[in-house]
């Protein structure tokens, strides 16, 4: 019989092969606090271990540096049970029935929950933990449920003994875990979530209507339960297995983003410049900033100067918020402001002009901004201005916007030129000569085919979707998509809701439908993503740059290869950019 006290033999087992241990998802568990001690019931960490994860206990530290550095090493987060929250954090006065609060835990857990949410880290909240999710993310907690409870929610029986049942929604994660509409659970609480808020949906209730489980409405791996599955031995284990599996998927996506380059080919954040936004802060007024790009593991964005198309007889200056002499000066002003943002944040941000620049910045740990023009009105009718903007570093110009200009007819225009104008032909030829990509998003169908014929280089549609799935003139028909692919071009699916669905709410699942339709029609080498963030783009499940990694998780779940995911996340677009820019060599 082996000597169980021979720890050196156990060490030799660890060193017998390499790697010493396969990666397992690291699950942080918020620790309880009492009697000057951080402590935790063994059920939590033993359940995580049994489920295949690595448990790490997190002390209740009210220090954002400590929290953020911790989150950088976690694949999942478990919010444990414990005492009541101080209702002042919810702007409420305490009820006489409020139990003991735990001031040491409240603020640290609210902070870590919101910061983990921003980073898309999978989360499971248990008992107090479900209430933490609600408190931190826009919901409400009832301080005491005695007035409405019809079953006992604080049992005297052993913690491993179920004492009441809950009814589970069939279209929920919880139902997918257990395949049962009725679950028997234990119960140790006098508070409960009263309103889950907009980010969550209710997925289970007890027979008296008390909320017993919630989950994300935003296609995130976040779930909370009011009971204590860590005490239910085998019956509780599946919930921990769910958390560990979601943490494994999250880790896989994060590792993938370390290797690939992620480029959003169309972002309108400069439209918010008149509001005085701060790109270096997590600014709620914009969907793209350094924090959100970092949280979503996004490497780069093509930030465009959008120029609204004035109606006939209307002055351009009346359409913009800055006092400028004309459209060319306006574009220069916007690019000046982008360059000032980059200079202010130069340790973390840089202007890129080529695909090689993007990769160099990624290796340096910096995000990249590329420059683009949305609406050839920026030329102000002067062909030589293309040379000026080429020197400023633009990588593409969208020929028109919502309204015909002197270059071509718009999808929302009046068929002024019956396609591309004579001046527009010169513009396309000059763009080819200067190595600037021709972008035909917003172009009328006839303009699209004219430009495709005129251009000696592949063209792009930086933010368009599929007309077969959403009949809108801004979207491309299958015929256009095939013609685009035949000439080596790319179409970037956009997240503008009205280009994804005609009626109802657009979600990340609709964006995936458009992407997969485009792949079916054009092939994997001709598709990508152009979000239109801050130009009214953004949908549930992919609402801003912080959620970019969620799209990758969706692609991985559909078994796309790393090579294909790189193509979708900018590889195809950069192939065209490299080809177009060869004339500069």
Helices and strands as residue ranges (DSSP letters): H 7-14, E 26-30, E 32-34, E 37-39, H 42-50, E 54-58, H 64-71, E 76-79, G 87-90, H 103-118, E 122-126, H 128-136, E 140-142, E 164-168, H 173-178, E 182-185, E 192-195, E 200-206, E 211-216, E 222-225, G 229-231, H 234-259, E 263-267, G 269-275, H 290-295, E 300-306, G 316-319, H 327-344, E 349-351, H 355-364, E 367-374, G 376-379, H 385-392, E 394-398, H 422-434, E 437-439, H 445-454, E 460-461, H 478-486, E 490-493, G 497-499, H 508-522, G 524-526, E 527-529, G 545-547, H 548-557, H 562-566, I 567-571, H 572-581, G 582-584
